[in-house]
Amino acid sequence: MESGEGRSQPRRERVRIVHFADLHLGVENYGSINPVSGLSTRLEDCLAALDLLVDYALNNEVDLVLFCGDTYKNREPGQTQQREFARRINHLTSGGVPIFLLAGNHDMSNAAGRATAIEIFSTLSLDNVYVSNRPDIYRVPTSAGLIQIVSLPWLRRSSLLSKEETKNLDFAGINEKLQEILANIIATNAARLDPTIPAILAAHVWVSGAKIGSESSMTIGQEHSLLLSNILHPAFDYIALGHIHKHQALCKDPPTIYAGSMERLYFSEEKEEKGFYVVDIEPDSTSGKRNTTFSFHPGQPRRFLTIAVDIDKCEANPTARVLKAIAEQENEIKDAIVRVNLILPAEIEDQLKDQPIRKALREASYFSISREVKREARLRLGAQKAEEITPGDALRAYLESKKTTPERLNTLLEYGQRLILEKRTGEGETPS
């Protein structure tokens, strides 16, 4: 099935596309409830990022918005998350800009036959909304004419390989077979493209060699990946990718781009820019082919800030030391998600007062304070010197220092003595 065919419109010289991915509505860590809206502040952050994109598309002659997967955090999103996402889709498409939605791994149900999180949009047959839950070619009519999209949504391993095919393979062998299958899907569809019409590959997939971001903490099980050579094909004017949260260009000919996530989700992304890509495809008067240019459009993600303070045991006023470090970041703290990581020796732990520190962070959207207390581990051996104590006595002293129960102490000593004996006999010593 080739969607949208036969609805061609007059073509402009230039086609402009906005490419984004990995919205993850529903990730609400480091957030609180907005008492006015009743929504999580983190949900509002992600929606604000989407609002910025929609406004850009409506005001900058964008012909198509291309979303490359992971709309929600969970495969079964809440009604409020679905409502808020649908509102933005309606605003965009009512303004005449079509959107293409690709299913990512967070949109896919674990069970075959169950709907994806975005399938409702295709079920309703909404104007200007195109949804891909399986590999296909879509021909999408836009104000600049038709655009061809080869889609590669996230595909479950079970949908590509049978248990019989995988029973004697390790993960590397399974991944190799999956690479072969997925590469064949891409090549087969690329061969069916009309070379006179701009063509895009939209894929939600892990490409080997990409620099990863916070998606590593959201991965469910082991994931298959593709080689860059598996997806590069001269039939494509642009290759739009989702799944990796760090925006990056893997190749420039054709441009092969991860848009990255729309909002910072974890502190591992503290220094990363977030936003979307603007892509222009237009004829090259010199070569007679099409030329593609792209640029990253930064958004306004919530600021993440780490304040690390290592306090010396000679510090006379550890609280003042922390407050000074916070004051130095005063301009960055307002409305930010802040973590204060304190390292201090046990001798002065009681001198550190939480209340003044919390007060100094009151302008933050969210903050946390963690303490790492350094304690000197001293094993008391009585009057014996280290060189005089036997391994068995040293083990007993250690276990007693840990307040091990008598029953567990005897069991561990028994096993310990066996290991000591094995070590000695293995080195040619005569057991005593």
C-alpha positions as CSV (number, residue, x, y, z in Angstrom):
1,M,0.0,0.0,0.0
2,E,1.4,3.4,-1.0
3,S,-0.6,6.1,1.0
4,G,-1.6,9.4,-0.5
5,E,-0.9,8.4,-4.1
6,G,-2.9,10.3,-6.7
7,R,-3.3,13.5,-4.7
8,S,-0.5,15.4,-6.2
9,Q,-0.4,19.2,-5.8
10,P,1.6,21.8,-7.8
11,R,5.3,21.7,-6.7
12,R,7.3,24.6,-5.3
13,E,11.0,24.6,-6.0
14,R,11.8,24.1,-2.3
15,V,10.4,21.6,0.1
16,R,10.8,22.5,3.8
17,I,10.5,19.8,6.5
18,V,10.7,19.9,10.3
19,H,12.1,16.7,11.8
20,F,11.7,15.8,15.5
21,A,11.5,12.7,17.6
22,D,11.4,11.2,21.1
23,L,8.9,13.4,22.8
24,H,8.3,10.9,25.7
25,L,5.2,12.5,27.1
26,G,4.8,11.1,30.6
27,V,8.4,11.3,31.8
28,E,7.7,13.3,35.0
29,N,10.8,12.8,37.0
30,Y,12.1,16.0,38.8
31,G,8.6,17.5,38.5
32,S,5.7,18.6,40.7
33,I,2.0,19.3,40.1
34,N,1.2,22.8,38.8
35,P,-1.7,23.9,41.1
36,V,-3.2,26.0,38.3
37,S,-3.3,23.5,35.4
38,G,-3.2,20.3,37.5
39,L,-0.5,18.9,35.2
40,S,3.0,17.8,36.0
41,T,5.5,20.5,35.4
42,R,7.6,18.0,33.4
43,L,4.6,17.2,31.1
44,E,4.2,20.9,30.6
45,D,7.9,21.2,29.7
46,C,7.5,18.6,26.9
47,L,4.3,20.2,25.7
48,A,6.0,23.7,25.6
49,A,8.7,22.2,23.4
50,L,6.1,20.8,21.1
51,D,4.2,24.2,21.1
52,L,7.4,25.9,20.0
53,L,7.8,23.5,17.1
54,V,4.2,23.8,16.0
55,D,4.4,27.6,16.0
56,Y,7.6,27.5,14.0
57,A,6.0,25.2,11.4
58,L,3.0,27.4,11.0
59,N,5.0,30.6,10.7
60,N,7.9,29.5,8.5
61,E,6.4,28.0,5.3
62,V,7.0,24.4,6.5
63,D,5.5,21.8,4.1
64,L,5.7,18.7,6.4
65,V,6.4,17.9,10.0
66,L,8.1,14.5,10.4
67,F,8.0,12.8,13.8
68,C,10.3,9.7,14.2
69,G,8.8,7.9,17.1
70,D,8.3,7.6,20.9
71,T,5.4,9.9,21.5
72,Y,4.9,8.8,25.0
73,K,6.9,7.3,27.9
74,N,4.6,4.3,28.1
75,R,2.9,2.1,25.6
76,E,-0.4,2.8,27.2
77,P,-0.4,6.6,27.9
78,G,-2.9,8.3,30.1
79,Q,-5.9,10.1,28.7
80,T,-4.5,13.5,29.7
81,Q,-1.3,12.9,27.8
82,Q,-3.2,11.8,24.7
83,R,-5.5,14.8,24.9
84,E,-2.7,17.3,25.1
85,F,-0.7,15.7,22.2
86,A,-3.9,15.6,20.1
87,R,-4.5,19.3,20.7
88,R,-1.1,20.1,19.2
89,I,-1.6,17.9,16.2
90,N,-5.0,19.5,15.6
91,H,-3.5,23.0,15.8
92,L,-0.8,22.1,13.3
93,T,-2.9,20.3,10.8
94,S,-5.7,22.8,11.0
95,G,-3.2,25.4,9.9
96,G,-2.5,23.3,6.7
97,V,0.7,21.6,7.7
98,P,0.6,17.8,7.4
99,I,2.3,15.6,10.0
100,F,3.8,12.1,9.6
101,L,3.8,10.0,12.8
102,L,6.2,7.0,13.0
103,A,5.8,4.4,15.8
104,G,8.7,4.0,18.1
105,N,9.5,1.3,20.6
106,H,7.7,3.2,23.4
107,D,4.6,3.4,21.2
108,M,4.6,-0.4,20.5
109,S,2.6,-2.9,22.5
110,N,4.4,-6.1,23.6
111,A,1.6,-8.2,22.4
112,A,1.0,-8.8,18.6
113,G,-2.3,-7.5,17.4
114,R,-2.6,-4.7,20.0
115,A,-2.8,-1.1,18.8
116,T,0.1,1.2,19.0
117,A,-0.1,4.4,21.1
118,I,-0.5,6.5,17.9
119,E,-2.8,4.2,15.9
120,I,-5.9,6.2,16.9
121,F,-4.9,9.0,14.5
122,S,-5.1,6.7,11.5
123,T,-8.3,5.0,12.8
124,L,-10.0,8.4,12.8
125,S,-8.8,9.2,9.2
126,L,-7.9,12.7,10.1
127,D,-6.9,15.1,7.3
128,N,-3.2,15.9,7.1
129,V,-2.2,13.1,9.6
130,Y,-0.3,10.1,8.4
131,V,0.6,7.2,10.7
132,S,3.1,4.4,10.1
133,N,3.0,1.3,12.3
134,R,4.7,-1.0,9.8
135,P,7.2,-0.6,6.9
136,D,5.7,1.0,3.9
137,I,6.0,3.8,1.3
138,Y,3.8,6.9,1.9
139,R,3.3,9.6,-0.7
140,V,2.2,12.6,1.3
141,P,0.6,15.6,-0.5
142,T,1.9,18.9,0.7
143,S,1.8,22.6,-0.4
144,A,5.1,21.9,-2.2
145,G,3.8,18.7,-4.0
146,L,4.2,15.1,-3.1
147,I,6.9,13.8,-0.7
148,Q,7.8,10.2,-0.6
149,I,8.5,8.6,2.8
150,V,9.9,5.1,3.2
151,S,8.9,4.3,6.8
152,L,10.7,1.9,9.2
153,P,9.0,2.0,12.6
154,W,10.3,0.1,15.5
155,L,9.9,-3.6,14.8
156,R,9.8,-6.3,17.5
157,R,12.2,-9.1,17.1
158,S,9.4,-11.6,17.3
159,S,7.7,-10.0,14.3
160,L,10.8,-10.5,12.2
161,L,12.2,-13.8,13.4
162,S,10.5,-17.0,14.5
163,K,11.6,-19.0,17.6
164,E,12.9,-21.7,15.3
165,E,15.2,-19.3,13.5
166,T,16.7,-18.0,16.7
167,K,16.9,-21.0,19.0
168,N,20.5,-21.8,18.3
169,L,21.7,-18.2,17.9
170,D,23.4,-15.9,20.5
171,F,22.5,-12.2,20.5
172,A,25.2,-11.3,18.0
173,G,23.8,-13.9,15.6
174,I,20.2,-12.7,16.0
175,N,21.3,-9.1,15.5
176,E,23.1,-10.1,12.3
177,K,19.9,-11.7,10.9
178,L,17.8,-8.7,11.9
179,Q,20.2,-6.4,10.2
180,E,19.9,-8.4,7.0
181,I,16.1,-8.4,7.2
182,L,15.8,-4.7,7.9
183,A,18.4,-3.7,5.4
184,N,16.4,-5.7,2.8
185,I,13.2,-3.9,3.7
186,I,14.9,-0.5,3.2
187,A,16.5,-1.5,-0.1
188,T,13.3,-3.1,-1.5
189,N,11.3,0.0,-0.8
190,A,14.0,2.4,-2.0
191,A,13.9,0.6,-5.4
192,R,10.2,1.4,-5.7
193,L,10.6,5.2,-5.3
194,D,9.9,7.7,-8.0
195,P,13.3,9.4,-8.6
196,T,11.5,12.6,-9.7
197,I,9.9,13.2,-6.3
198,P,11.8,14.1,-3.1
199,A,12.3,11.0,-0.9
200,I,12.9,10.5,2.8
201,L,13.7,7.5,4.9
202,A,12.0,7.8,8.3
203,A,13.3,5.2,10.8
204,H,13.1,4.6,14.5
205,V,16.2,2.4,15.0
206,W,19.5,2.1,16.8
207,V,22.3,2.8,14.3
208,S,25.7,1.5,15.4
209,G,28.2,4.3,16.1
210,A,25.7,6.9,17.2
211,K,26.5,8.7,20.4
212,I,23.9,7.7,22.9
213,G,22.1,9.9,25.4
214,S,19.6,9.2,28.1
215,E,17.8,6.5,26.1
216,S,20.2,4.0,27.6
217,S,18.4,4.3,30.9
218,M,15.0,3.8,29.2
219,T,16.0,0.7,27.2
220,I,13.9,-2.4,27.7
221,G,16.1,-5.5,27.3
222,Q,18.8,-5.9,24.6
223,E,18.2,-4.0,21.4
224,H,19.1,-4.9,17.8
225,S,20.9,-2.3,15.8
226,L,21.7,-1.5,12.2
227,L,25.0,-0.5,10.6
228,L,25.1,2.9,9.0
229,S,25.7,1.1,5.6
230,N,22.4,-0.7,6.1
231,I,20.4,2.6,5.8
232,L,22.4,4.7,3.4
233,H,20.9,4.6,-0.1
234,P,21.3,7.2,-2.9
235,A,17.5,7.1,-3.5
236,F,17.0,9.2,-0.3
237,D,17.4,12.9,-0.1
238,Y,17.3,12.8,3.7
239,I,17.3,10.1,6.3
240,A,15.3,11.1,9.4
241,L,16.1,9.0,12.6
242,G,14.6,8.6,16.0
243,H,15.4,6.6,19.1
244,I,18.8,8.1,20.2
245,H,18.3,11.2,22.4
246,K,21.4,13.1,21.5
247,H,20.9,15.1,18.3
248,Q,23.6,14.4,15.7
249,A,24.5,14.0,12.0
250,L,25.8,10.5,11.2
251,C,26.4,11.3,7.5
252,K,26.1,14.3,5.2
253,D,25.5,12.5,1.9
254,P,22.7,11.8,2.1
255,P,22.1,13.7,5.4
256,T,21.5,11.1,8.1
257,I,20.2,12.8,11.2
258,Y,19.1,11.9,14.7
259,A,16.8,14.7,15.9
260,G,17.3,13.8,19.5
261,S,14.8,14.2,22.3
262,M,12.8,17.4,22.6
263,E,13.4,18.0,26.3
264,R,16.1,17.2,28.8
265,L,14.9,14.1,30.7
266,Y,17.8,13.2,33.0
267,F,21.0,14.8,34.4
268,S,23.0,12.9,31.8
269,E,21.6,15.5,29.3
270,E,22.5,18.5,31.5
271,K,24.8,20.1,28.8
272,E,22.9,19.0,25.7
273,E,21.0,21.2,23.4
274,K,17.4,20.1,22.6
275,G,15.2,21.1,19.7
276,F,14.5,20.0,16.1
277,Y,15.9,20.0,12.6
278,V,14.8,22.2,9.7
279,V,15.4,20.5,6.3
280,D,15.3,22.1,2.9
281,I,15.3,20.0,-0.3
282,E,15.5,21.9,-3.6
283,P,16.8,21.3,-7.1
284,D,20.5,21.8,-7.8
285,S,20.7,23.9,-11.0
286,T,24.3,22.6,-11.5
287,S,23.9,18.9,-11.3
288,G,20.2,18.7,-12.1
289,K,19.7,16.6,-9.0
290,R,18.2,17.7,-5.6
291,N,20.3,19.4,-2.9
292,T,19.5,19.0,0.8
293,T,20.5,21.4,3.6
294,F,19.7,21.0,7.2
295,S,20.1,23.0,10.4
296,F,19.4,22.4,14.1
297,H,16.9,24.7,15.6
298,P,17.5,24.9,19.4
299,G,14.5,24.9,21.7
300,Q,14.1,26.2,25.2
301,P,14.5,23.1,27.4
302,R,14.3,23.2,31.1
303,R,17.8,23.9,32.5
304,F,19.5,21.2,34.6
305,L,22.2,22.2,37.0
306,T,24.6,20.3,39.2
307,I,26.3,22.0,42.1
308,A,29.0,19.8,43.6
309,V,30.7,20.8,46.8
310,D,33.6,18.9,48.4
311,I,34.0,20.1,52.0
312,D,37.3,19.7,53.8
313,K,37.2,18.4,57.4
314,C,39.0,21.6,58.4
315,E,36.1,23.7,57.2
316,A,34.9,25.9,60.1
317,N,31.4,26.5,58.7
318,P,30.4,23.8,56.2
319,T,26.9,25.3,55.7
320,A,28.4,28.7,54.7
321,R,30.7,26.9,52.2
322,V,27.6,25.3,50.5
323,L,25.6,28.5,50.5
324,K,28.6,30.3,48.9
325,A,28.6,27.7,46.1
326,I,24.9,28.1,45.6
327,A,25.1,31.9,45.5
328,E,27.7,31.7,42.7
329,Q,25.1,29.9,40.6
330,E,22.2,32.3,41.6
331,N,21.4,33.3,38.0
332,E,21.2,29.7,36.8
333,I,19.1,28.4,39.6
334,K,15.8,30.1,39.0
335,D,13.3,27.7,37.4
336,A,16.0,25.1,36.9
337,I,16.1,21.5,38.0
338,V,19.0,21.5,40.5
339,R,20.9,18.8,42.4
340,V,23.4,19.7,45.1
341,N,25.9,16.9,45.6
342,L,27.8,17.3,48.9
343,I,30.9,15.3,49.9
344,L,32.0,15.8,53.5
345,P,33.8,14.0,56.2
346,A,31.9,12.3,59.0
347,E,33.6,14.5,61.6
348,I,31.6,17.6,60.5
349,E,28.4,16.0,59.2
350,D,26.4,17.2,62.2
351,Q,27.5,20.8,61.5
352,L,25.8,20.9,58.1
353,K,22.3,22.5,58.3
354,D,19.7,21.6,55.6
355,Q,17.2,24.4,56.2
356,P,19.4,27.3,55.0
357,I,20.5,25.3,52.0
358,R,16.8,24.5,51.1
359,K,15.9,28.2,51.5
360,A,18.7,29.2,49.1
361,L,17.3,26.9,46.5
362,R,13.7,28.0,46.7
363,E,13.8,29.7,43.2
364,A,14.5,26.3,41.6
365,S,11.7,24.4,39.8
366,Y,12.9,21.3,41.6
367,F,15.9,20.5,43.8
368,S,17.5,17.6,45.6
369,I,20.4,17.5,48.1
370,S,22.6,14.5,48.5
371,R,25.3,13.8,51.0
372,E,28.2,11.5,50.5
373,V,29.8,11.1,54.0
374,K,33.4,10.0,54.0
375,R,34.1,7.7,57.0
376,E,37.5,6.3,57.9
377,A,37.3,2.5,58.0
378,R,39.4,1.3,60.8
379,L,39.6,-2.3,61.7
380,R,40.5,-2.8,65.3
381,L,42.9,-5.6,65.8
382,G,43.5,-5.2,69.5
383,A,47.1,-5.2,70.5
384,Q,48.2,-7.2,67.5
385,K,50.1,-5.7,64.6
386,A,48.9,-6.4,61.0
387,E,51.8,-8.7,60.3
388,E,51.1,-10.7,63.4
389,I,47.4,-11.5,62.9
390,T,46.4,-14.7,61.1
391,P,44.0,-14.5,58.1
392,G,41.4,-16.3,60.1
393,D,41.6,-13.8,63.0
394,A,41.6,-10.9,60.6
395,L,38.4,-12.3,59.0
396,R,36.8,-12.7,62.4
397,A,37.8,-9.2,63.4
398,Y,36.3,-7.8,60.2
399,L,33.0,-9.7,60.6
400,E,32.7,-8.7,64.3
401,S,33.2,-5.0,63.3
402,K,30.2,-5.4,60.9
403,K,28.1,-6.7,63.8
404,T,27.5,-10.0,62.1
405,T,25.1,-12.3,64.0
406,P,26.8,-15.3,65.8
407,E,25.2,-17.9,63.6
408,R,26.2,-16.1,60.3
409,L,29.6,-15.4,61.8
410,N,30.3,-19.1,62.3
411,T,29.1,-20.0,58.8
412,L,31.2,-17.3,57.2
413,L,34.3,-18.3,59.2
414,E,33.9,-21.9,58.2
415,Y,33.8,-21.0,54.5
416,G,36.6,-18.5,55.0
417,Q,38.9,-21.1,56.6
418,R,38.2,-23.4,53.6
419,L,39.3,-20.7,51.2
420,I,42.3,-19.9,53.2
421,L,43.3,-23.6,53.3
422,E,42.7,-24.0,49.5
423,K,44.9,-20.9,48.9
424,R,47.7,-22.2,51.0
425,T,47.8,-25.8,49.6
426,G,47.5,-24.3,46.1
427,E,50.7,-22.4,46.7
428,G,52.6,-25.4,48.1
429,E,52.2,-24.6,51.7
430,T,51.6,-27.3,54.3
431,P,48.3,-26.8,56.1
432,S,48.6,-26.2,59.8
